[in-house]
Amino acid sequence: MKIGERIKELRQEHALSQAQLAKKIGTSQKAVDYWERGVNEPKVSYVMALVHFFELSYDEFFTEIDLPDKK
């Protein structure tokens, strides 16, 4: 799973629109849309905001996310 898919999954589990989530973490609906579609990835500050908002640990947030292999 990619980070955008994880964000979308969490957003939908909490029955939030993209605009509602964006307002809660201090960004735009367009940014959330871009993250979910994989156009962009959130900056670290927004990842921190998402983790805090969804009341998760970083491990819980990243558990299902496929991280790129280091070369």
C-alpha positions as CSV (number, residue, x, y, z in Angstrom):
1,M,0.0,0.0,0.0
2,K,1.2,3.5,-0.8
3,I,1.0,6.4,1.7
4,G,-1.9,8.0,-0.2
5,E,-3.9,4.8,0.0
6,R,-3.3,4.7,3.7
7,I,-4.4,8.3,4.1
8,K,-7.6,7.6,2.1
9,E,-8.3,4.4,4.1
10,L,-8.0,6.3,7.5
11,R,-10.0,9.2,6.2
12,Q,-12.8,6.9,5.1
13,E,-12.7,4.9,8.3
14,H,-13.4,8.2,10.1
15,A,-16.1,9.2,7.7
16,L,-14.4,12.4,6.7
17,S,-14.4,14.2,3.3
18,Q,-11.1,15.4,1.9
19,A,-12.0,18.9,2.8
20,Q,-12.8,18.0,6.4
21,L,-9.5,16.2,6.9
22,A,-7.6,19.1,5.2
23,K,-9.2,21.6,7.6
24,K,-8.3,19.4,10.6
25,I,-4.6,19.2,9.7
26,G,-4.2,22.7,8.2
27,T,-3.9,22.0,4.5
28,S,-6.0,22.2,1.4
29,Q,-8.5,19.7,0.0
30,K,-6.4,19.7,-3.1
31,A,-3.3,18.6,-1.2
32,V,-5.2,15.7,0.4
33,D,-6.6,14.8,-3.1
34,Y,-3.0,14.8,-4.5
35,W,-1.7,12.6,-1.7
36,E,-4.5,10.1,-2.1
37,R,-4.0,9.9,-5.9
38,G,-0.2,9.6,-5.6
39,V,0.5,12.9,-7.3
40,N,2.4,14.2,-4.3
41,E,3.4,12.8,-0.9
42,P,2.8,14.8,2.3
43,K,5.7,16.7,3.9
44,V,6.9,15.3,7.3
45,S,4.9,18.0,9.1
46,Y,1.7,16.8,7.6
47,V,2.5,13.1,8.3
48,M,3.0,14.2,11.9
49,A,-0.4,16.0,11.9
50,L,-2.1,13.0,10.4
51,V,-0.6,10.6,13.0
52,H,-1.7,13.0,15.8
53,F,-5.1,13.6,14.4
54,F,-5.8,9.9,13.9
55,E,-4.3,9.1,17.3
56,L,-1.8,6.6,15.9
57,S,1.8,5.8,16.6
58,Y,4.1,6.1,13.7
59,D,4.4,2.4,13.6
60,E,0.7,2.0,13.3
61,F,0.5,4.6,10.5
62,F,3.3,3.1,8.5
63,T,2.6,-0.6,9.2
64,E,0.9,-1.3,5.8
65,I,2.9,1.2,3.7
66,D,5.4,-0.2,1.3
67,L,8.6,1.8,1.8
68,P,11.2,2.0,-1.0
69,D,14.2,-0.3,-0.6
70,K,17.5,1.3,0.2
71,K,20.2,0.7,-2.3
